[in-house]
């Protein structure tokens, strides 16, 4: 686990949410350029947060674009969001749609199954959420959980 981290949680959330609406080729190019910039900055000892910053795992309700206040507050206060589990972030990449399907109906069923299996942060009870957090590597307790209602 890198300490300090090389990218802020807010930067990561912006990238993930941009994927909802940006042109794929343009977004991929921007991510690659930003990745090079981050690697160069880290090589010069310039990190997005200080060493030993409290690591926060955000779980709760969705944050609609551009409502990123909570991540901003956490990181301006000296913490760093190292993971999130809400409907508008990394959940977007949670599961792939199986590419198999001999017919259009089977392919549409695969798409529907993928979306019906999303462990939505709003619906409770939801036993799939703890398992998803574990697969994300947050089985161990983070410093704090920021909940937004």
C-alpha positions as CSV (number, residue, x, y, z in Angstrom):
1,X,0.0,0.0,0.0
2,X,1.6,3.3,-1.2
3,X,2.1,5.9,1.5
4,X,1.6,8.6,0.5
5,X,-1.0,7.9,-2.2
6,X,-0.3,9.2,-5.7
7,X,-3.9,10.3,-6.6
8,X,-6.6,11.8,-4.5
9,X,-9.9,10.2,-4.1
10,X,-11.5,13.3,-5.6
11,X,-9.4,13.0,-8.7
12,X,-10.3,9.3,-9.0
13,X,-14.0,10.1,-8.5
14,X,-13.9,12.8,-11.2
15,X,-12.3,10.3,-13.7
16,X,-14.8,7.6,-12.9
17,X,-17.8,10.0,-13.3
18,X,-16.4,11.5,-16.5
19,X,-16.6,8.0,-17.9
20,X,-20.4,8.3,-17.7
21,X,-20.5,11.1,-20.2
22,X,-17.3,11.6,-22.0
23,X,-16.2,10.3,-25.4
24,X,-14.2,7.1,-24.7
25,X,-11.2,7.9,-26.9
26,X,-10.9,11.4,-25.4
27,X,-11.3,10.1,-21.9
28,X,-8.7,7.4,-22.4
29,X,-6.2,9.9,-23.8
30,X,-6.8,12.3,-20.9
31,X,-6.4,9.4,-18.3
32,X,-3.1,8.3,-20.0
33,X,-1.8,11.9,-20.0
34,X,-2.8,12.4,-16.3
35,X,-1.2,9.1,-15.4
36,X,2.1,10.3,-16.9
37,X,1.8,13.6,-15.1
38,X,1.2,11.8,-11.8
39,X,4.1,9.4,-12.3
40,X,6.4,12.4,-13.1
41,X,5.2,14.4,-10.0
42,X,5.6,11.4,-7.7
43,X,9.1,10.8,-9.1
44,X,9.9,14.4,-8.0
45,X,8.5,13.7,-4.5
46,X,5.2,15.6,-5.1
47,X,2.3,13.7,-3.7
48,X,-1.4,14.4,-3.6
49,X,-1.5,14.0,0.2
50,X,1.0,13.8,3.1
51,X,2.6,10.7,4.3
52,X,0.5,9.0,7.0
53,X,-2.7,10.8,5.9
54,X,-5.8,9.1,7.4
55,X,-7.3,6.8,4.8
56,X,-11.1,7.1,4.3
57,X,-13.4,4.6,2.7
58,X,-16.6,6.3,1.6
59,X,-19.8,4.3,1.7
60,X,-23.2,5.7,1.3
61,X,-25.6,7.3,-1.1
62,X,-24.7,8.4,-4.6
63,X,-23.0,11.7,-5.3
64,X,-24.4,13.2,-8.5
65,X,-22.1,15.2,-10.7
66,X,-20.9,17.8,-9.6
67,X,-21.6,17.2,-5.9
68,X,-18.2,16.3,-4.7
69,X,-18.2,18.3,-1.5
70,X,-17.7,15.4,0.9
71,X,-14.5,14.2,-0.8
72,X,-13.3,17.8,-1.0
73,X,-13.8,18.4,2.7
74,X,-12.2,15.1,3.7
75,X,-9.1,15.8,1.6
76,X,-8.8,19.4,2.6
77,X,-8.9,18.3,6.2
78,X,-5.8,16.1,5.6
79,X,-7.5,12.8,4.9
80,X,-7.5,10.9,1.6
81,X,-10.4,8.9,0.2
82,X,-8.8,5.6,-0.9
83,X,-12.0,3.8,-1.9
84,X,-15.7,4.4,-2.3
85,X,-18.8,2.3,-2.5
86,X,-21.6,4.3,-3.9
87,X,-23.7,4.1,-7.1
88,X,-21.9,6.9,-8.8
89,X,-18.3,5.7,-8.5
90,X,-16.4,2.5,-8.9
91,X,-19.5,0.4,-8.9
92,X,-19.7,1.5,-12.6
93,X,-16.9,-1.0,-13.2
94,X,-18.0,-3.6,-10.8
95,X,-19.0,-6.4,-13.1
96,X,-18.5,-7.1,-16.8
97,X,-21.3,-8.1,-19.1
98,X,-20.7,-11.6,-20.5
99,X,-19.9,-11.4,-24.2
100,X,-21.5,-14.7,-24.9
101,X,-25.0,-15.1,-26.2
102,X,-26.1,-16.7,-29.5
103,X,-29.1,-14.5,-30.0
104,X,-29.9,-10.8,-29.4
105,X,-32.3,-11.9,-26.7
106,X,-29.5,-13.8,-24.8
107,X,-27.2,-10.7,-25.2
108,X,-29.9,-8.4,-23.8
109,X,-30.5,-10.9,-20.9
110,X,-26.8,-10.7,-20.1
111,X,-27.0,-6.9,-20.0
112,X,-30.1,-6.9,-17.9
113,X,-28.5,-9.5,-15.5
114,X,-25.5,-7.3,-15.0
115,X,-27.5,-4.2,-14.1
116,X,-30.0,-6.2,-11.9
117,X,-27.0,-7.5,-10.0
118,X,-25.7,-4.1,-9.0
119,X,-25.5,-3.8,-5.2
120,X,-27.2,-0.4,-5.0
121,X,-26.2,1.7,-2.0
122,X,-29.7,3.0,-1.6
123,X,-31.6,-0.3,-1.4
124,X,-31.6,-2.1,2.0
125,X,-31.2,-4.7,3.2
126,X,-28.4,-5.5,0.8
127,X,-26.2,-8.4,1.7
128,X,-24.1,-8.0,-1.4
129,X,-22.5,-4.7,-0.3
130,X,-20.2,-6.2,2.4
131,X,-19.0,-8.8,-0.1
132,X,-18.3,-6.1,-2.7
133,X,-16.3,-4.0,-0.1
134,X,-14.3,-7.1,0.7
135,X,-13.5,-7.7,-3.0
136,X,-12.4,-4.1,-3.2
137,X,-9.8,-4.8,-0.5
138,X,-11.6,-3.1,2.4
139,X,-12.2,-6.2,4.5
140,X,-9.9,-4.6,7.1
141,X,-11.3,-1.6,8.9
142,X,-10.4,1.7,7.3
143,X,-9.7,4.7,9.6
144,X,-13.3,6.0,9.2
145,X,-16.4,5.6,7.2
146,X,-18.0,8.8,5.9
147,X,-21.7,8.4,5.6
148,X,-23.9,10.8,3.8
149,X,-27.7,10.7,4.2
